[in-house]
């Protein structure tokens, strides 16, 4: 249970940082910010494992998680404009 709560808190912080770093108006609520951060961490973990940077099953670091969340924000912005 504590692991899930920790993931949610870290995801929220990563989502906030990604939204602050990426320029533009990203009108997301706190739930979507948390989902963005968790998904960015998962994306960074899978990409890092595929590229050989991380061993299988290890979580991504903070910077990689933020970069993954920024990538997802950019993709979200592209679909939102269409």
Secondary structure, DSSP 8 states (H G I E B T S, - for coil): -HHHHHHHHHHHHHHHHHHHHS-S-----HHHHHHHHHHHHHHHHHHHHHTTSS-TT----HHHHHHHHHHHHHHHHHHHH-
